[in-house]
């Protein structure tokens, strides 16, 4: 039986005797492994980024939005912006529910803000004092809208970080400055820290004013764009959603939930759905990239079959002096496995490099997990054994007499 050290020595000698062919064969494995690793790392990074974006808004949030009454079985519903069904009284009623710990009614509009010749079209959010805590907002300078501001229809504004920089520049604290918006002269009372996208929107480019002020001077009516609710425990989201639905159905005198004039968005459900979708998409991309591994494996089989043909006389000579089938088979199988593992190691390093660079360009952090590396190593071993087995057995079954006669 051939010693292990002799087997490795013979394997390396055989592979280095034709460096170009061995290199091209390894290249097929490198491309396949690198593709899989890069796709898995970028997919995991994208999933983590999306989940963090949603969680930054709060995974224990319920958002109630207006919707046109329609059948849930396929009836058409108008966009929330064109429907008016929620009021501050609805928000006050929801605040009485035992599972609800925070309520933030809001009204949305758009307006042009002007400061010393600099102007910007911005989203105007009418909010109450609770909006900051419910939406996890942090004040960078100044303060937030108070209950007194809301009750007095005060013309004050809190600026998102991006909007503040657009209007006043990066080096100026705008607290105390004034902004004109239509007939309003708004005094800046605070600036928010950068938050980024929270779920499906961003306050960084928004201007927040008292809800009463927004309803009087911007929207001109008493209706709300949404009501955001915090639930006491994430495990009770479904129960809280049912309570909110029943309360609003009762208040709006609607007997059939299919004809509700509102819809409820559960952030926990959205987070779970997004995680499932991104995970499936990542697996699909990895599977597509894995096709190149199959091509690489076929390349290894082709090379090994060619090698068997070229070394037929060598095989015959070895068998003539006493080498059994297992020795011949082990040598060719070892060559196949070594090729795949060399390609796998290079592929993992290359795949991580591609993922790191690609993540930087896409603005996400690529995540290389132990499972990804384990999968890559397992695939390398599988390819080496499966695609190397047939050529190895073919070499072992050659007749020594016929092999020595081969020209």
DRENMI-509201 format. One record per residue (C-alpha): residue number from 1; x, y, z negated. Coordinates in steps of 0.1 Angstrom, whole numbers, plus 5000, padded with zeros to 4 digits. Example, Ala and Ser with C-alpha at 12.3 -4.5 7.8 and 13.67 -1.06 7.14 Angstrom:
BEGIN
+-----+------+-------+------+
! seq ! east ! north !   up !
+-----+------+-------+------+
!   1 ! 5123 !  4955 ! 4922 !
!   2 ! 5137 !  4989 ! 4929 !
+-----+------+-------+------+
end
This chain:
BEGIN
+-----+------+-------+------+
! seq ! east ! north !   up !
+-----+------+-------+------+
!   1 ! 5000 !  5000 ! 5000 !
!   2 ! 5014 !  5034 ! 5010 !
!   3 ! 5023 !  5056 ! 4980 !
!   4 ! 5004 !  5088 ! 4976 !
!   5 ! 5036 !  5110 ! 4980 !
!   6 ! 5045 !  5092 ! 5012 !
!   7 ! 5009 !  5097 ! 5024 !
!   8 ! 5011 !  5134 ! 5019 !
!   9 ! 5045 !  5136 ! 5034 !
!  10 ! 5034 !  5118 ! 5066 !
!  11 ! 5002 !  5139 ! 5067 !
!  12 ! 5021 !  5172 ! 5066 !
!  13 ! 5047 !  5160 ! 5091 !
!  14 ! 5019 !  5150 ! 5116 !
!  15 ! 5000 !  5183 ! 5112 !
!  16 ! 5032 !  5204 ! 5116 !
!  17 ! 5044 !  5185 ! 5146 !
!  18 ! 5017 !  5203 ! 5167 !
!  19 ! 5012 !  5237 ! 5149 !
!  20 ! 4991 !  5253 ! 5176 !
!  21 ! 4965 !  5226 ! 5178 !
!  22 ! 4963 !  5223 ! 5140 !
!  23 ! 4960 !  5260 ! 5136 !
!  24 ! 4932 !  5262 ! 5161 !
!  25 ! 4914 !  5234 ! 5144 !
!  26 ! 4918 !  5251 ! 5110 !
!  27 ! 4905 !  5283 ! 5125 !
!  28 ! 4871 !  5267 ! 5132 !
!  29 ! 4868 !  5258 ! 5095 !
!  30 ! 4880 !  5292 ! 5084 !
!  31 ! 4854 !  5310 ! 5104 !
!  32 ! 4826 !  5287 ! 5091 !
!  33 ! 4836 !  5290 ! 5054 !
!  34 ! 4842 !  5327 ! 5056 !
!  35 ! 4808 !  5333 ! 5072 !
!  36 ! 4790 !  5313 ! 5045 !
!  37 ! 4810 !  5329 ! 5016 !
!  38 ! 4804 !  5364 ! 5030 !
!  39 ! 4767 !  5359 ! 5036 !
!  40 ! 4762 !  5344 ! 5001 !
!  41 ! 4782 !  5372 ! 4984 !
!  42 ! 4764 !  5400 ! 5003 !
!  43 ! 4731 !  5383 ! 4998 !
!  44 ! 4736 !  5380 ! 4960 !
!  45 ! 4748 !  5416 ! 4959 !
!  46 ! 4718 !  5428 ! 4978 !
!  47 ! 4694 !  5409 ! 4956 !
!  48 ! 4711 !  5423 ! 4924 !
!  49 ! 4710 !  5458 ! 4938 !
!  50 ! 4672 !  5456 ! 4947 !
!  51 ! 4664 !  5440 ! 4913 !
!  52 ! 4684 !  5468 ! 4895 !
!  53 ! 4665 !  5494 ! 4915 !
!  54 ! 4632 !  5480 ! 4905 !
!  55 ! 4642 !  5474 ! 4869 !
!  56 ! 4655 !  5510 ! 4866 !
!  57 ! 4618 !  5521 ! 4869 !
!  58 ! 4609 !  5495 ! 4842 !
!  59 ! 4599 !  5459 ! 4847 !
!  60 ! 4570 !  5464 ! 4821 !
!  61 ! 4553 !  5490 ! 4842 !
!  62 ! 4518 !  5490 ! 4857 !
!  63 ! 4510 !  5517 ! 4883 !
!  64 ! 4474 !  5525 ! 4891 !
!  65 ! 4468 !  5542 ! 4925 !
!  66 ! 4436 !  5552 ! 4942 !
!  67 ! 4423 !  5531 ! 4970 !
!  68 ! 4392 !  5531 ! 4992 !
!  69 ! 4365 !  5505 ! 4981 !
!  70 ! 4368 !  5475 ! 5004 !
!  71 ! 4367 !  5437 ! 5004 !
!  72 ! 4398 !  5420 ! 4991 !
!  73 ! 4391 !  5393 ! 5016 !
!  74 ! 4404 !  5414 ! 5044 !
!  75 ! 4384 !  5447 ! 5042 !
!  76 ! 4403 !  5478 ! 5054 !
!  77 ! 4416 !  5501 ! 5027 !
!  78 ! 4426 !  5537 ! 5034 !
!  79 ! 4460 !  5550 ! 5023 !
!  80 ! 4461 !  5562 ! 4987 !
!  81 ! 4470 !  5598 ! 4997 !
!  82 ! 4436 !  5601 ! 5014 !
!  83 ! 4415 !  5587 ! 4985 !
!  84 ! 4405 !  5606 ! 4954 !
!  85 ! 4392 !  5584 ! 4925 !
!  86 ! 4415 !  5588 ! 4895 !
!  87 ! 4412 !  5616 ! 4869 !
!  88 ! 4429 !  5626 ! 4837 !
!  89 ! 4400 !  5612 ! 4818 !
!  90 ! 4408 !  5578 ! 4833 !
!  91 ! 4444 !  5581 ! 4820 !
!  92 ! 4431 !  5591 ! 4785 !
!  93 ! 4408 !  5560 ! 4784 !
!  94 ! 4437 !  5537 ! 4794 !
!  95 ! 4459 !  5552 ! 4767 !
!  96 ! 4434 !  5538 ! 4741 !
!  97 ! 4441 !  5502 ! 4752 !
!  98 ! 4460 !  5482 ! 4726 !
!  99 ! 4486 !  5467 ! 4751 !
! 100 ! 4494 !  5501 ! 4766 !
! 101 ! 4522 !  5521 ! 4749 !
! 102 ! 4527 !  5549 ! 4773 !
! 103 ! 4506 !  5567 ! 4800 !
! 104 ! 4519 !  5591 ! 4826 !
! 105 ! 4493 !  5606 ! 4850 !
! 106 ! 4508 !  5624 ! 4880 !
! 107 ! 4497 !  5643 ! 4911 !
! 108 ! 4519 !  5645 ! 4941 !
! 109 ! 4522 !  5671 ! 4968 !
! 110 ! 4548 !  5689 ! 4990 !
! 111 ! 4559 !  5725 ! 4991 !
! 112 ! 4587 !  5747 ! 5003 !
! 113 ! 4610 !  5760 ! 4975 !
! 114 ! 4630 !  5792 ! 4981 !
! 115 ! 4659 !  5806 ! 4961 !
! 116 ! 4679 !  5837 ! 4975 !
! 117 ! 4674 !  5827 ! 5011 !
! 118 ! 4680 !  5791 ! 5005 !
! 119 ! 4650 !  5769 ! 5010 !
! 120 ! 4641 !  5732 ! 5008 !
! 121 ! 4610 !  5712 ! 5015 !
! 122 ! 4605 !  5691 ! 4984 !
! 123 ! 4581 !  5667 ! 4968 !
! 124 ! 4562 !  5684 ! 4940 !
! 125 ! 4552 !  5661 ! 4911 !
! 126 ! 4527 !  5673 ! 4886 !
! 127 ! 4534 !  5654 ! 4854 !
! 128 ! 4529 !  5654 ! 4817 !
! 129 ! 4553 !  5653 ! 4788 !
! 130 ! 4552 !  5615 ! 4787 !
! 131 ! 4564 !  5611 ! 4822 !
! 132 ! 4601 !  5613 ! 4812 !
! 133 ! 4599 !  5584 ! 4787 !
! 134 ! 4576 !  5562 ! 4809 !
! 135 ! 4598 !  5567 ! 4839 !
! 136 ! 4631 !  5564 ! 4820 !
! 137 ! 4643 !  5599 ! 4830 !
! 138 ! 4673 !  5615 ! 4814 !
! 139 ! 4678 !  5653 ! 4811 !
! 140 ! 4712 !  5666 ! 4822 !
! 141 ! 4706 !  5702 ! 4811 !
! 142 ! 4677 !  5721 ! 4796 !
! 143 ! 4646 !  5703 ! 4786 !
! 144 ! 4615 !  5686 ! 4800 !
! 145 ! 4579 !  5698 ! 4805 !
! 146 ! 4561 !  5701 ! 4772 !
! 147 ! 4524 !  5696 ! 4762 !
! 148 ! 4522 !  5734 ! 4757 !
! 149 ! 4534 !  5740 ! 4793 !
! 150 ! 4507 !  5716 ! 4805 !
! 151 ! 4479 !  5732 ! 4785 !
! 152 ! 4489 !  5767 ! 4794 !
! 153 ! 4493 !  5761 ! 4832 !
! 154 ! 4529 !  5773 ! 4828 !
! 155 ! 4549 !  5780 ! 4860 !
! 156 ! 4580 !  5760 ! 4850 !
! 157 ! 4599 !  5733 ! 4869 !
! 158 ! 4623 !  5705 ! 4862 !
! 159 ! 4646 !  5697 ! 4892 !
! 160 ! 4659 !  5664 ! 4904 !
! 161 ! 4697 !  5663 ! 4906 !
! 162 ! 4699 !  5663 ! 4944 !
! 163 ! 4673 !  5691 ! 4947 !
! 164 ! 4691 !  5713 ! 4922 !
! 165 ! 4724 !  5709 ! 4940 !
! 166 ! 4707 !  5717 ! 4974 !
! 167 ! 4692 !  5749 ! 4960 !
! 168 ! 4719 !  5762 ! 4937 !
! 169 ! 4751 !  5743 ! 4945 !
! 170 ! 4771 !  5718 ! 4925 !
! 171 ! 4788 !  5742 ! 4901 !
! 172 ! 4758 !  5762 ! 4889 !
! 173 ! 4735 !  5753 ! 4861 !
! 174 ! 4701 !  5765 ! 4873 !
! 175 ! 4683 !  5765 ! 4840 !
! 176 ! 4667 !  5799 ! 4835 !
! 177 ! 4668 !  5807 ! 4873 !
! 178 ! 4636 !  5812 ! 4892 !
! 179 ! 4623 !  5795 ! 4924 !
! 180 ! 4595 !  5807 ! 4946 !
! 181 ! 4570 !  5783 ! 4960 !
! 182 ! 4540 !  5798 ! 4977 !
! 183 ! 4522 !  5820 ! 4952 !
! 184 ! 4541 !  5805 ! 4923 !
! 185 ! 4573 !  5819 ! 4907 !
! 186 ! 4587 !  5789 ! 4889 !
! 187 ! 4612 !  5791 ! 4861 !
! 188 ! 4637 !  5762 ! 4859 !
! 189 ! 4636 !  5747 ! 4824 !
! 190 ! 4656 !  5715 ! 4831 !
! 191 ! 4676 !  5694 ! 4855 !
! 192 ! 4675 !  5656 ! 4856 !
! 193 ! 4704 !  5633 ! 4857 !
! 194 ! 4709 !  5613 ! 4889 !
! 195 ! 4687 !  5583 ! 4888 !
! 196 ! 4686 !  5569 ! 4924 !
! 197 ! 4657 !  5551 ! 4939 !
! 198 ! 4633 !  5537 ! 4912 !
! 199 ! 4613 !  5510 ! 4929 !
! 200 ! 4599 !  5527 ! 4960 !
! 201 ! 4606 !  5564 ! 4953 !
! 202 ! 4632 !  5588 ! 4939 !
! 203 ! 4629 !  5618 ! 4916 !
! 204 ! 4664 !  5630 ! 4926 !
! 205 ! 4649 !  5651 ! 4954 !
! 206 ! 4617 !  5661 ! 4936 !
! 207 ! 4605 !  5691 ! 4916 !
! 208 ! 4585 !  5683 ! 4885 !
! 209 ! 4559 !  5708 ! 4873 !
! 210 ! 4531 !  5706 ! 4847 !
! 211 ! 4502 !  5685 ! 4859 !
! 212 ! 4477 !  5713 ! 4852 !
! 213 ! 4498 !  5737 ! 4872 !
! 214 ! 4501 !  5713 ! 4901 !
! 215 ! 4463 !  5706 ! 4902 !
! 216 ! 4455 !  5743 ! 4901 !
! 217 ! 4481 !  5758 ! 4925 !
! 218 ! 4492 !  5729 ! 4947 !
! 219 ! 4465 !  5702 ! 4952 !
! 220 ! 4436 !  5724 ! 4942 !
! 221 ! 4416 !  5695 ! 4926 !
! 222 ! 4415 !  5675 ! 4895 !
! 223 ! 4424 !  5641 ! 4910 !
! 224 ! 4456 !  5621 ! 4904 !
! 225 ! 4479 !  5604 ! 4928 !
! 226 ! 4488 !  5577 ! 4903 !
! 227 ! 4488 !  5567 ! 4866 !
! 228 ! 4519 !  5549 ! 4854 !
! 229 ! 4515 !  5527 ! 4823 !
! 230 ! 4540 !  5510 ! 4800 !
! 231 ! 4530 !  5476 ! 4785 !
! 232 ! 4540 !  5467 ! 4750 !
! 233 ! 4556 !  5434 ! 4762 !
! 234 ! 4566 !  5421 ! 4796 !
! 235 ! 4551 !  5387 ! 4787 !
! 236 ! 4517 !  5404 ! 4784 !
! 237 ! 4517 !  5421 ! 4818 !
! 238 ! 4489 !  5400 ! 4833 !
! 239 ! 4467 !  5404 ! 4802 !
! 240 ! 4473 !  5442 ! 4802 !
! 241 ! 4466 !  5444 ! 4840 !
! 242 ! 4432 !  5427 ! 4834 !
! 243 ! 4424 !  5451 ! 4806 !
! 244 ! 4432 !  5481 ! 4828 !
! 245 ! 4411 !  5467 ! 4856 !
! 246 ! 4381 !  5461 ! 4835 !
! 247 ! 4384 !  5496 ! 4819 !
! 248 ! 4385 !  5514 ! 4852 !
! 249 ! 4357 !  5493 ! 4867 !
! 250 ! 4335 !  5501 ! 4838 !
! 251 ! 4344 !  5538 ! 4839 !
! 252 ! 4337 !  5540 ! 4877 !
! 253 ! 4305 !  5519 ! 4874 !
! 254 ! 4318 !  5492 ! 4898 !
! 255 ! 4304 !  5457 ! 4893 !
! 256 ! 4324 !  5438 ! 4919 !
! 257 ! 4362 !  5440 ! 4916 !
! 258 ! 4365 !  5435 ! 4954 !
! 259 ! 4351 !  5470 ! 4958 !
! 260 ! 4373 !  5487 ! 4933 !
! 261 ! 4384 !  5523 ! 4942 !
! 262 ! 4419 !  5517 ! 4928 !
! 263 ! 4447 !  5492 ! 4930 !
! 264 ! 4471 !  5481 ! 4903 !
! 265 ! 4508 !  5474 ! 4910 !
! 266 ! 4525 !  5451 ! 4886 !
! 267 ! 4563 !  5457 ! 4886 !
! 268 ! 4570 !  5423 ! 4871 !
! 269 ! 4552 !  5406 ! 4899 !
! 270 ! 4570 !  5428 ! 4925 !
! 271 ! 4604 !  5420 ! 4909 !
! 272 ! 4597 !  5382 ! 4910 !
! 273 ! 4585 !  5384 ! 4946 !
! 274 ! 4615 !  5405 ! 4958 !
! 275 ! 4639 !  5381 ! 4940 !
! 276 ! 4622 !  5351 ! 4958 !
! 277 ! 4623 !  5368 ! 4992 !
! 278 ! 4659 !  5380 ! 4990 !
! 279 ! 4670 !  5346 ! 4977 !
! 280 ! 4652 !  5328 ! 5006 !
! 281 ! 4667 !  5353 ! 5031 !
! 282 ! 4702 !  5348 ! 5017 !
! 283 ! 4698 !  5310 ! 5020 !
! 284 ! 4686 !  5314 ! 5056 !
! 285 ! 4716 !  5335 ! 5065 !
! 286 ! 4740 !  5310 ! 5048 !
! 287 ! 4723 !  5282 ! 5067 !
! 288 ! 4727 !  5300 ! 5100 !
! 289 ! 4764 !  5307 ! 5092 !
! 290 ! 4767 !  5271 ! 5083 !
! 291 ! 4762 !  5261 ! 5119 !
! 292 ! 4797 !  5273 ! 5126 !
! 293 ! 4809 !  5248 ! 5100 !
! 294 ! 4793 !  5220 ! 5120 !
! 295 ! 4811 !  5233 ! 5151 !
! 296 ! 4844 !  5234 ! 5130 !
! 297 ! 4837 !  5198 ! 5119 !
! 298 ! 4832 !  5187 ! 5155 !
! 299 ! 4865 !  5204 ! 5164 !
! 300 ! 4883 !  5184 ! 5137 !
! 301 ! 4868 !  5151 ! 5150 !
! 302 ! 4879 !  5160 ! 5185 !
! 303 ! 4914 !  5168 ! 5174 !
! 304 ! 4917 !  5136 ! 5154 !
! 305 ! 4904 !  5115 ! 5183 !
! 306 ! 4930 !  5132 ! 5206 !
! 307 ! 4957 !  5125 ! 5180 !
! 308 ! 4947 !  5088 ! 5178 !
! 309 ! 4950 !  5085 ! 5215 !
! 310 ! 4984 !  5103 ! 5216 !
! 311 ! 4998 !  5081 ! 5187 !
! 312 ! 4984 !  5048 ! 5199 !
! 313 ! 5019 !  5033 ! 5203 !
! 314 ! 5029 !  5046 ! 5169 !
! 315 ! 4998 !  5029 ! 5154 !
! 316 ! 5007 !  4997 ! 5171 !
! 317 ! 5043 !  4998 ! 5159 !
! 318 ! 5031 !  5004 ! 5123 !
! 319 ! 5007 !  4976 ! 5124 !
! 320 ! 5033 !  4953 ! 5139 !
! 321 ! 5056 !  4958 ! 5110 !
! 322 ! 5029 !  4951 ! 5084 !
! 323 ! 5008 !  4982 ! 5079 !
! 324 ! 4972 !  4971 ! 5072 !
! 325 ! 4940 !  4988 ! 5083 !
! 326 ! 4936 !  5008 ! 5051 !
! 327 ! 4970 !  5024 ! 5054 !
! 328 ! 4963 !  5035 ! 5089 !
! 329 ! 4928 !  5047 ! 5080 !
! 330 ! 4940 !  5066 ! 5049 !
! 331 ! 4967 !  5085 ! 5069 !
! 332 ! 4943 !  5098 ! 5095 !
! 333 ! 4916 !  5105 ! 5070 !
! 334 ! 4941 !  5124 ! 5048 !
! 335 ! 4951 !  5146 ! 5078 !
! 336 ! 4914 !  5155 ! 5084 !
! 337 ! 4908 !  5163 ! 5047 !
! 338 ! 4940 !  5184 ! 5045 !
! 339 ! 4930 !  5204 ! 5076 !
! 340 ! 4896 !  5212 ! 5061 !
! 341 ! 4909 !  5221 ! 5027 !
! 342 ! 4935 !  5245 ! 5041 !
! 343 ! 4908 !  5260 ! 5063 !
! 344 ! 4885 !  5262 ! 5032 !
! 345 ! 4910 !  5280 ! 5010 !
! 346 ! 4918 !  5306 ! 5038 !
! 347 ! 4880 !  5308 ! 5046 !
! 348 ! 4871 !  5316 ! 5009 !
! 349 ! 4897 !  5344 ! 5007 !
! 350 ! 4887 !  5358 ! 5041 !
! 351 ! 4850 !  5355 ! 5033 !
! 352 ! 4854 !  5374 ! 5000 !
! 353 ! 4875 !  5401 ! 5018 !
! 354 ! 4847 !  5405 ! 5045 !
! 355 ! 4821 !  5406 ! 5018 !
! 356 ! 4840 !  5432 ! 4998 !
! 357 ! 4845 !  5455 ! 5028 !
! 358 ! 4810 !  5450 ! 5040 !
! 359 ! 4796 !  5457 ! 5006 !
! 360 ! 4815 !  5489 ! 5005 !
! 361 ! 4801 !  5500 ! 5038 !
! 362 ! 4765 !  5490 ! 5028 !
! 363 ! 4768 !  5506 ! 4994 !
! 364 ! 4763 !  5474 ! 4975 !
! 365 ! 4785 !  5453 ! 4953 !
! 366 ! 4793 !  5419 ! 4968 !
! 367 ! 4790 !  5391 ! 4942 !
! 368 ! 4811 !  5359 ! 4946 !
! 369 ! 4797 !  5333 ! 4923 !
! 370 ! 4812 !  5300 ! 4911 !
! 371 ! 4784 !  5282 ! 4928 !
! 372 ! 4794 !  5298 ! 4961 !
! 373 ! 4830 !  5286 ! 4957 !
! 374 ! 4819 !  5251 ! 4946 !
! 375 ! 4796 !  5249 ! 4976 !
! 376 ! 4824 !  5259 ! 4999 !
! 377 ! 4848 !  5233 ! 4984 !
! 378 ! 4821 !  5206 ! 4985 !
! 379 ! 4813 !  5214 ! 5022 !
! 380 ! 4851 !  5212 ! 5030 !
! 381 ! 4854 !  5178 ! 5014 !
! 382 ! 4822 !  5166 ! 5032 !
! 383 ! 4834 !  5178 ! 5066 !
! 384 ! 4869 !  5164 ! 5061 !
! 385 ! 4856 !  5129 ! 5051 !
! 386 ! 4826 !  5127 ! 5075 !
! 387 ! 4842 !  5140 ! 5106 !
! 388 ! 4875 !  5124 ! 5099 !
! 389 ! 4861 !  5089 ! 5091 !
! 390 ! 4853 !  5078 ! 5127 !
! 391 ! 4887 !  5087 ! 5142 !
! 392 ! 4904 !  5071 ! 5111 !
! 393 ! 4885 !  5039 ! 5115 !
! 394 ! 4891 !  5039 ! 5152 !
! 395 ! 4928 !  5041 ! 5146 !
! 396 ! 4927 !  5013 ! 5120 !
! 397 ! 4908 !  4989 ! 5143 !
! 398 ! 4933 !  4992 ! 5172 !
! 399 ! 4949 !  4959 ! 5181 !
! 400 ! 4987 !  4961 ! 5176 !
! 401 ! 4994 !  4942 ! 5208 !
! 402 ! 4972 !  4965 ! 5229 !
! 403 ! 4985 !  4996 ! 5211 !
! 404 ! 5021 !  4987 ! 5219 !
! 405 ! 5012 !  4982 ! 5256 !
! 406 ! 4995 !  5016 ! 5257 !
! 407 ! 5013 !  5040 ! 5281 !
+-----+------+-------+------+
end
